[in-house]
Amino acid sequence: MKNRLLLLIPSLLLAAQAIADINVRANPAYFLGGAINAELDIGVGDRWALGPSVTTGVLLDEFIFGAHLHLYRQPRRDNGWYTGLAVRHSPTGLAFTDRFTSIRILERYQWHGDNFNLAVGIGPDLRQDHRDDWQLWVGADLSLGWRF
């Protein structure tokens, strides 16, 4: 029985690899503010992706880090709408903001090429600032991605 289970593992790994994929995204709008942004989407199944994100000032002394979860209304590789939930934290702030913690829900539309993709999105961004005050912001996103 143990040998049969061991023989099953490579098949399961190949099936998981066929379903899962990696998408590396960057928001070019941050470049205009003197920052660099990168997000990693790890595909889970046909309609889910999750992963980390980081945005840093060009001198690497200011940053935002977080995690996100995306739910697609169609298979992830198809053009269409998806909802993104992100939790972000910036202990230092960036040049254009003070330190904060944020919960953000964005509605996005994503276009796909063979490996290249483009997404735009907008939605509410609830932020707690350094004074522990909660404020509602409008969150927006533009991302260019490369799928592997």
LUMNUDO-972267 format. One record per atom (N, C-alpha, C): residue number from 0; atom name; x, y, z. Coordinates in Angstrom, 3 decimals, m for minus. Layout:
<NUM,"CA",<X,Y,Z>> ...
This chain:
<0,"N",<0.827,m1.201,0.000>> <0,"CA",<0.000,0.000,0.000>> <0,"C",<0.873,1.269,0.000>> <1,"N",<1.932,1.244,0.825>> <1,"CA",<2.825,2.395,0.913>> <1,"C",<3.480,2.686,m0.440>> <2,"N",<3.905,1.654,m1.158>> <2,"CA",<4.530,1.824,m2.473>> <2,"C",<3.556,2.418,m3.479>> <3,"N",<2.305,2.014,m3.416>> <3,"CA",<1.299,2.565,m4.322>> <3,"C",<1.106,4.054,m4.084>> <4,"N",<1.097,4.459,m2.806>> <4,"CA",<0.966,5.883,m2.497>> <4,"C",<2.172,6.665,m2.990>> <5,"N",<3.362,6.079,m2.845>> <5,"CA",<4.574,6.755,m3.328>> <5,"C",<4.547,6.914,m4.851>> <6,"N",<4.004,5.935,m5.557>> <6,"CA",<3.896,6.038,m7.004>> <6,"C",<2.872,7.094,m7.429>> <7,"N",<1.920,7.396,m6.569>> <7,"CA",<0.882,8.375,m6.867>> <7,"C",<1.405,9.817,m6.750>> <8,"N",<2.411,10.033,m5.928>> <8,"CA",<2.911,11.394,m5.672>> <8,"C",<3.379,12.105,m6.941>> <9,"N",<4.196,11.505,m7.820>> <9,"CA",<4.601,12.221,m9.039>> <9,"C",<3.412,12.621,m9.914>> <10,"N",<2.407,11.766,m9.990>> <10,"CA",<1.219,12.101,m10.786>> <10,"C",<0.486,13.302,m10.200>> <11,"N",<0.378,13.333,m8.874>> <11,"CA",<m0.283,14.472,m8.229>> <11,"C",<0.512,15.751,m8.432>> <12,"N",<1.834,15.673,m8.350>> <12,"CA",<2.668,16.859,m8.556>> <12,"C",<2.543,17.377,m9.987>> <13,"N",<2.513,16.487,m10.960>> <13,"CA",<2.356,16.914,m12.351>> <13,"C",<0.988,17.545,m12.582>> <14,"N",<m0.045,16.994,m11.981>> <14,"CA",<m1.387,17.561,m12.115>> <14,"C",<m1.448,18.937,m11.471>> <15,"N",<m0.841,19.102,m10.298>> <15,"CA",<m0.828,20.404,m9.619>> <15,"C",<m0.055,21.427,m10.439>> <16,"N",<1.050,21.018,m11.047>> <16,"CA",<1.845,21.930,m11.865>> <16,"C",<1.075,22.373,m13.099>> <17,"N",<0.274,21.497,m13.666>> <17,"CA",<m0.517,21.848,m14.849>> <17,"C",<m1.598,22.857,m14.504>> <18,"N",<m2.133,22.796,m13.289>> <18,"CA",<m3.197,23.707,m12.882>> <18,"C",<m2.622,25.015,m12.357>> <19,"N",<m1.545,24.943,m11.571>> <19,"CA",<m0.966,26.126,m10.942>> <19,"C",<0.024,26.796,m11.883>> <20,"N",<0.152,28.096,m11.745>> <20,"CA",<1.157,28.837,m12.496>> <20,"C",<1.545,30.074,m11.705>> <21,"N",<2.574,30.748,m12.165>> <21,"CA",<3.110,31.928,m11.489>> <21,"C",<2.935,33.136,m12.404>> <22,"N",<2.486,34.241,m11.831>> <22,"CA",<2.359,35.502,m12.559>> <22,"C",<3.080,36.572,m11.740>> <23,"N",<4.085,37.197,m12.323>> <23,"CA",<4.821,38.276,m11.663>> <23,"C",<4.303,39.582,m12.237>> <24,"N",<3.828,40.475,m11.338>> <24,"CA",<3.214,41.724,m11.789>> <24,"C",<3.936,42.927,m11.181>> <25,"N",<3.850,44.056,m11.870>> <25,"CA",<4.404,45.320,m11.380>> <25,"C",<3.451,46.441,m11.760>> <26,"N",<3.332,47.426,m10.874>> <26,"CA",<2.504,48.599,m11.137>> <26,"C",<3.423,49.730,m11.591>> <27,"N",<3.384,50.093,m12.874>> <27,"CA",<4.296,51.121,m13.376>> <27,"C",<4.016,52.508,m12.808>> <28,"N",<2.836,52.745,m12.248>> <28,"CA",<2.525,54.062,m11.670>> <28,"C",<3.430,54.380,m10.477>> <29,"N",<3.877,53.365,m9.754>> <29,"CA",<4.782,53.607,m8.634>> <29,"C",<6.113,54.190,m9.084>> <30,"N",<6.550,53.849,m10.303>> <30,"CA",<7.811,54.393,m10.823>> <30,"C",<7.774,55.914,m10.857>> <31,"N",<6.596,56.473,m11.185>> <31,"CA",<6.462,57.936,m11.246>> <31,"C",<6.674,58.585,m9.889>> <32,"N",<6.348,57.858,m8.821>> <32,"CA",<6.550,58.375,m7.468>> <32,"C",<7.879,57.981,m6.864>> <33,"N",<8.762,57.394,m7.650>> <33,"CA",<10.083,57.025,m7.154>> <33,"C",<10.092,55.725,m6.363>> <34,"N",<9.195,54.809,m6.693>> <34,"CA",<9.137,53.527,m5.985>> <34,"C",<9.099,52.378,m6.987>> <35,"N",<9.352,51.195,m6.478>> <35,"CA",<9.330,49.979,m7.278>> <35,"C",<8.337,49.021,m6.637>> <36,"N",<7.484,48.415,m7.447>> <36,"CA",<6.444,47.517,m6.949>> <36,"C",<6.564,46.161,m7.632>> <37,"N",<6.336,45.084,m6.872>> <37,"CA",<6.301,43.736,m7.435>> <37,"C",<5.297,42.894,m6.656>> <38,"N",<4.524,42.107,m7.389>> <38,"CA",<3.567,41.187,m6.783>> <38,"C",<3.731,39.829,m7.439>> <39,"N",<3.512,38.808,m6.666>> <39,"CA",<3.611,37.450,m7.152>> <39,"C",<2.255,36.785,m6.975>> <40,"N",<1.661,36.332,m8.078>> <40,"CA",<0.411,35.576,m8.030>> <40,"C",<0.740,34.104,m8.216>> <41,"N",<0.341,33.302,m7.272>> <41,"CA",<0.520,31.860,m7.366>> <41,"C",<m0.864,31.265,m7.604>> <42,"N",<m1.047,30.691,m8.776>> <42,"CA",<m2.343,30.121,m9.120>> <42,"C",<m2.664,28.910,m8.273>> <43,"N",<m3.908,28.866,m7.785>> <43,"CA",<m4.396,27.732,m7.001>> <43,"C",<m5.707,27.298,m7.641>> <44,"N",<m5.696,26.151,m8.269>> <44,"CA",<m6.890,25.716,m8.977>> <44,"C",<m7.116,26.576,m10.203>> <45,"N",<m8.337,26.591,m10.671>> <45,"CA",<m8.675,27.272,m11.911>> <45,"C",<m9.095,28.730,m11.716>> <46,"N",<m9.557,29.091,m10.514>> <46,"CA",<m10.131,30.422,m10.319>> <46,"C",<m9.572,31.200,m9.129>> <47,"N",<m8.500,30.755,m8.541>> <47,"CA",<m7.929,31.423,m7.373>> <47,"C",<m6.443,31.698,m7.588>> <48,"N",<m5.969,32.783,m6.983>> <48,"CA",<m4.533,33.078,m6.936>> <48,"C",<m4.258,33.801,m5.622>> <49,"N",<m3.080,33.597,m5.087>> <49,"CA",<m2.688,34.295,m3.865>> <49,"C",<m1.202,34.564,m3.922>> <50,"N",<m0.739,35.464,m3.062>> <50,"CA",<0.689,35.733,m3.049>> <50,"C",<1.064,36.984,m2.296>> <51,"N",<2.357,37.230,m2.218>> <51,"CA",<2.886,38.406,m1.526>> <51,"C",<3.037,39.597,m2.473>> <52,"N",<3.185,40.772,m1.863>> <52,"CA",<3.489,41.983,m2.634>> <52,"C",<4.457,42.842,m1.832>> <53,"N",<5.267,43.601,m2.546>> <53,"CA",<6.185,44.531,m1.901>> <53,"C",<6.343,45.758,m2.796>> <54,"N",<6.364,46.902,m2.154>> <54,"CA",<6.657,48.166,m2.823>> <54,"C",<7.725,48.860,m1.997>> <55,"N",<8.766,49.335,m2.651>> <55,"CA",<9.854,49.971,m1.917>> <55,"C",<10.288,51.250,m2.620>> <56,"N",<10.741,52.203,m1.828>> <56,"CA",<11.346,53.393,m2.399>> <56,"C",<12.654,53.015,m3.069>> <57,"N",<13.100,53.814,m3.992>> <57,"CA",<14.310,53.458,m4.742>> <57,"C",<15.539,53.363,m3.849>> <58,"N",<15.539,54.016,m2.691>> <58,"CA",<16.669,53.920,m1.766>> <58,"C",<16.508,52.771,m0.776>> <59,"N",<15.431,51.993,m0.906>> <59,"CA",<15.141,50.835,m0.068>> <59,"C",<14.970,51.187,1.409>> <60,"N",<14.636,52.436,1.713>> <60,"CA",<14.441,52.826,3.107>> <60,"C",<12.960,52.984,3.477>> <61,"N",<12.073,52.921,2.510>> <61,"CA",<10.635,53.004,2.729>> <61,"C",<9.995,51.823,2.002>> <62,"N",<8.956,51.239,2.597>> <62,"CA",<8.353,50.094,1.916>> <62,"C",<6.938,49.822,2.402>> <63,"N",<6.230,49.060,1.569>> <63,"CA",<4.916,48.521,1.859>> <63,"C",<4.999,47.027,1.549>> <64,"N",<4.515,46.186,2.439>> <64,"CA",<4.456,44.765,2.131>> <64,"C",<3.051,44.262,2.423>> <65,"N",<2.682,43.171,1.788>> <65,"CA",<1.340,42.658,1.991>> <65,"C",<1.132,41.298,1.364>> <66,"N",<m0.142,40.884,1.405>> <66,"CA",<m0.552,39.615,0.807>> <66,"C",<m1.915,39.828,0.159>> <67,"N",<m2.192,39.051,m0.876>> <67,"CA",<m3.457,39.206,m1.580>> <67,"C",<m4.041,37.851,m1.963>> <68,"N",<m5.354,37.875,m2.201>> <68,"CA",<m6.105,36.711,m2.650>> <68,"C",<m7.033,37.178,m3.756>> <69,"N",<m7.006,36.503,m4.897>> <69,"CA",<m7.841,36.869,m6.042>> <69,"C",<m8.812,35.739,m6.361>> <70,"N",<m10.055,36.122,m6.654>> <70,"CA",<m11.074,35.179,m7.098>> <70,"C",<m11.526,35.588,m8.487>> <71,"N",<m11.347,34.709,m9.456>> <71,"CA",<m11.672,34.978,m10.860>> <71,"C",<m13.061,34.443,m11.176>> <72,"N",<m13.805,35.174,m12.001>> <72,"CA",<m15.139,34.730,m12.415>> <72,"C",<m15.074,33.732,m13.577>> <73,"N",<m13.945,33.608,m14.181>> <73,"CA",<m13.691,32.709,m15.300>> <73,"C",<m12.327,32.083,m15.039>> <74,"N",<m11.908,31.115,m15.832>> <74,"CA",<m10.556,30.578,m15.626>> <74,"C",<m9.511,31.703,m15.652>> <75,"N",<m8.507,31.594,m14.788>> <75,"CA",<m7.512,32.659,m14.599>> <75,"C",<m6.812,33.081,m15.875>> <76,"N",<m6.654,32.214,m16.834>> <76,"CA",<m5.931,32.543,m18.067>> <76,"C",<m6.818,33.204,m19.119>> <77,"N",<m8.112,33.367,m18.823>> <77,"CA",<m9.033,34.007,m19.762>> <77,"C",<m9.177,35.488,m19.426>> <78,"N",<m9.456,36.313,m20.437>> <78,"CA",<m9.760,37.717,m20.189>> <78,"C",<m11.012,37.795,m19.337>> <79,"N",<m11.042,38.742,m18.397>> <79,"CA",<m12.258,38.902,m17.623>> <79,"C",<m12.037,39.522,m16.259>> <80,"N",<m13.128,39.541,m15.503>> <80,"CA",<m13.180,40.194,m14.195>> <80,"C",<m12.713,39.278,m13.075>> <81,"N",<m12.110,39.902,m12.063>> <81,"CA",<m11.804,39.189,m10.832>> <81,"C",<m11.819,40.169,m9.668>> <82,"N",<m12.022,39.637,m8.471>> <82,"CA",<m12.052,40.430,m7.246>> <82,"C",<m10.787,40.138,m6.463>> <83,"N",<m10.121,41.193,m6.003>> <83,"CA",<m8.896,41.034,m5.234>> <83,"C",<m9.053,41.577,m3.829>> <84,"N",<m8.670,40.792,m2.850>> <84,"CA",<m8.627,41.205,m1.450>> <84,"C",<m7.163,41.292,m1.058>> <85,"N",<m6.750,42.424,m0.505>> <85,"CA",<m5.349,42.593,m0.115>> <85,"C",<m5.266,43.192,1.282>> <86,"N",<m4.294,42.733,2.031>> <86,"CA",<m3.937,43.314,3.318>> <86,"C",<m2.524,43.830,3.152>> <87,"N",<m2.338,45.125,3.457>> <87,"CA",<m1.022,45.747,3.256>> <87,"C",<m0.606,46.483,4.525>> <88,"N",<0.693,46.597,4.720>> <88,"CA",<1.215,47.336,5.884>> <88,"C",<2.455,48.102,5.450>> <89,"N",<2.537,49.332,5.901>> <89,"CA",<3.712,50.157,5.634>> <89,"C",<4.195,50.751,6.951>> <90,"N",<5.215,50.163,7.562>> <90,"CA",<5.726,50.696,8.825>> <90,"C",<6.493,52.003,8.663>> <91,"N",<6.865,52.333,7.439>> <91,"CA",<7.673,53.525,7.193>> <91,"C",<6.951,54.562,6.344>> <92,"N",<5.903,54.164,5.632>> <92,"CA",<5.299,55.052,4.639>> <92,"C",<6.177,55.092,3.396>> <93,"N",<5.669,55.760,2.382>> <93,"CA",<6.462,56.057,1.195>> <93,"C",<6.498,57.571,1.064>> <94,"N",<7.166,58.078,0.082>> <94,"CA",<7.302,59.526,m0.089>> <94,"C",<5.946,60.220,m0.156>> <95,"N",<4.919,59.520,m0.635>> <95,"CA",<3.613,60.143,m0.824>> <95,"C",<2.594,59.758,0.246>> <96,"N",<2.988,59.046,1.313>> <96,"CA",<2.044,58.644,2.351>> <96,"C",<2.763,58.387,3.672>> <97,"N",<2.017,58.504,4.773>> <97,"CA",<2.534,58.124,6.089>> <97,"C",<2.412,56.618,6.256>> <98,"N",<2.927,56.100,7.365>> <98,"CA",<2.786,54.671,7.623>> <98,"C",<1.309,54.330,7.796>> <99,"N",<0.945,53.093,7.430>> <99,"CA",<m0.458,52.684,7.484>> <99,"C",<m0.584,51.170,7.442>> <100,"N",<m1.788,50.715,7.773>> <100,"CA",<m2.231,49.345,7.545>> <100,"C",<m3.508,49.451,6.728>> <101,"N",<m3.683,48.567,5.758>> <101,"CA",<m4.775,48.717,4.799>> <101,"C",<m5.446,47.383,4.492>> <102,"N",<m6.768,47.435,4.346>> <102,"CA",<m7.543,46.320,3.811>> <102,"C",<m8.217,46.853,2.563>> <103,"N",<m7.960,46.203,1.455>> <103,"CA",<m8.396,46.724,0.155>> <103,"C",<m9.127,45.646,m0.635>> <104,"N",<m10.248,46.044,m1.239>> <104,"CA",<m10.996,45.147,m2.124>> <104,"C",<m11.138,45.851,m3.460>> <105,"N",<m10.530,45.283,m4.486>> <105,"CA",<m10.570,45.897,m5.808>> <105,"C",<m11.270,44.981,m6.804>> <106,"N",<m12.078,45.584,m7.649>> <106,"CA",<m12.624,44.895,m8.812>> <106,"C",<m11.687,45.182,m9.961>> <107,"N",<m11.210,44.141,m10.616>> <107,"CA",<m10.228,44.304,m11.684>> <107,"C",<m10.697,43.616,m12.953>> <108,"N",<m10.187,44.124,m14.071>> <108,"CA",<m10.351,43.448,m15.351>> <108,"C",<m8.961,43.148,m15.869>> <109,"N",<m8.756,41.931,m16.360>> <109,"CA",<m7.435,41.527,m16.826>> <109,"C",<m7.499,41.025,m18.264>> <110,"N",<m6.548,41.525,m19.082>> <110,"CA",<m6.375,41.084,m20.467>> <110,"C",<m5.136,40.212,m20.531>> <111,"N",<m5.196,39.135,m21.322>> <111,"CA",<m4.083,38.193,m21.427>> <111,"C",<m3.564,38.092,m22.842>> <112,"N",<m2.259,38.034,m22.953>> <112,"CA",<m1.592,37.587,m24.168>> <112,"C",<m1.076,36.189,m23.880>> <113,"N",<m0.088,35.730,m24.624>> <113,"CA",<0.467,34.403,m24.340>> <113,"C",<1.103,34.351,m22.949>> <114,"N",<2.015,35.248,m22.670>> <114,"CA",<2.649,35.321,m21.349>> <114,"C",<2.413,36.666,m20.668>> <115,"N",<2.137,37.699,m21.441>> <115,"CA",<1.957,39.047,m20.923>> <115,"C",<0.501,39.266,m20.518>> <116,"N",<0.265,40.051,m19.453>> <116,"CA",<m1.093,40.418,m19.076>> <116,"C",<m1.115,41.834,m18.510>> <117,"N",<m2.268,42.442,m18.597>> <117,"CA",<m2.493,43.809,m18.135>> <117,"C",<m3.783,43.805,m17.338>> <118,"N",<m3.769,44.442,m16.152>> <118,"CA",<m4.971,44.516,m15.321>> <118,"C",<m5.145,45.932,m14.802>> <119,"N",<m6.399,46.367,m14.710>> <119,"CA",<m6.755,47.645,m14.097>> <119,"C",<m7.859,47.375,m13.082>> <120,"N",<m7.854,48.143,m11.986>> <120,"CA",<m8.866,47.917,m10.973>> <120,"C",<m9.102,49.125,m10.101>> <121,"N",<m10.254,49.115,m9.412>> <121,"CA",<m10.628,50.190,m8.505>> <121,"C",<m11.539,49.621,m7.421>> <122,"N",<m11.496,50.229,m6.235>> <122,"CA",<m12.355,49.797,m5.145>> <122,"C",<m11.990,50.459,m3.835>> <123,"N",<m12.705,50.123,m2.761>> <123,"CA",<m12.455,50.743,m1.456>> <123,"C",<m11.160,50.245,m0.816>> <124,"N",<m10.503,51.144,m0.093>> <124,"CA",<m9.259,50.858,0.613>> <124,"C",<m9.401,51.443,2.012>> <125,"N",<m9.636,50.602,3.003>> <125,"CA",<m9.801,51.041,4.387>> <125,"C",<m8.439,51.062,5.056>> <126,"N",<m8.002,52.255,5.501>> <126,"CA",<m6.655,52.413,6.045>> <126,"C",<m6.677,52.905,7.483>> <127,"N",<m5.800,52.313,8.275>> <127,"CA",<m5.547,52.791,9.624>> <127,"C",<m4.200,53.494,9.599>> <128,"N",<m4.204,54.780,9.932>> <128,"CA",<m2.948,55.535,9.859>> <128,"C",<m2.180,55.451,11.173>> <129,"N",<m1.063,56.165,11.252>> <129,"CA",<m0.178,56.106,12.418>> <129,"C",<m0.830,56.653,13.687>> <130,"N",<m1.944,57.384,13.563>> <130,"CA",<m2.678,57.883,14.733>> <130,"C",<m3.808,56.944,15.135>> <131,"N",<m3.875,55.766,14.518>> <131,"CA",<m4.924,54.764,14.736>> <131,"C",<m6.289,55.227,14.260>> <132,"N",<m6.335,56.209,13.380>> <132,"CA",<m7.591,56.647,12.768>> <132,"C",<m7.836,55.830,11.514>> <133,"N",<m9.085,55.405,11.314>> <133,"CA",<m9.460,54.674,10.110>> <133,"C",<m10.027,55.639,9.095>> <134,"N",<m9.592,55.517,7.862>> <134,"CA",<m10.066,56.370,6.779>> <134,"C",<m10.390,55.503,5.569>> <135,"N",<m11.395,55.931,4.832>> <135,"CA",<m11.760,55.228,3.611>> <135,"C",<m11.138,55.953,2.433>> <136,"N",<m10.313,55.253,1.687>> <136,"CA",<m9.657,55.773,0.497>> <136,"C",<m10.239,55.082,m0.723>> <137,"N",<m9.957,55.605,m1.877>> <137,"CA",<m10.260,54.914,m3.126>> <137,"C",<m8.967,54.252,m3.586>> <138,"N",<m9.003,52.939,m3.678>> <138,"CA",<m7.838,52.200,m4.146>> <138,"C",<m7.917,52.007,m5.648>> <139,"N",<m6.798,52.123,m6.303>> <139,"CA",<m6.734,51.903,m7.750>> <139,"C",<m5.469,51.108,m8.052>> <140,"N",<m5.507,50.371,m9.146>> <140,"CA",<m4.361,49.554,m9.494>> <140,"C",<m4.235,49.437,m11.004>> <141,"N",<m3.020,49.438,m11.440>> <141,"CA",<m2.654,49.153,m12.829>> <141,"C",<m1.486,48.193,m12.727>> <142,"N",<m1.556,47.073,m13.402>> <142,"CA",<m0.426,46.150,m13.333>> <142,"C",<m0.118,45.536,m14.681>> <143,"N",<1.176,45.372,m14.904>> <143,"CA",<1.695,44.655,m16.063>> <143,"C",<2.273,43.353,m15.529>> <144,"N",<1.899,42.237,m16.132>> <144,"CA",<2.330,40.955,m15.607>> <144,"C",<2.941,40.055,m16.656>> <145,"N",<3.748,39.115,m16.172>> <145,"CA",<4.368,38.103,m17.008>> <145,"C",<4.117,36.759,m16.362>> <146,"N",<3.460,35.864,m17.089>> <146,"CA",<3.081,34.550,m16.580>> <146,"C",<4.128,33.510,m16.979>> <147,"N",<4.482,32.665,m16.026>> <147,"CA",<5.442,31.592,m16.264>> <147,"C",<4.762,30.252,m16.094>> 
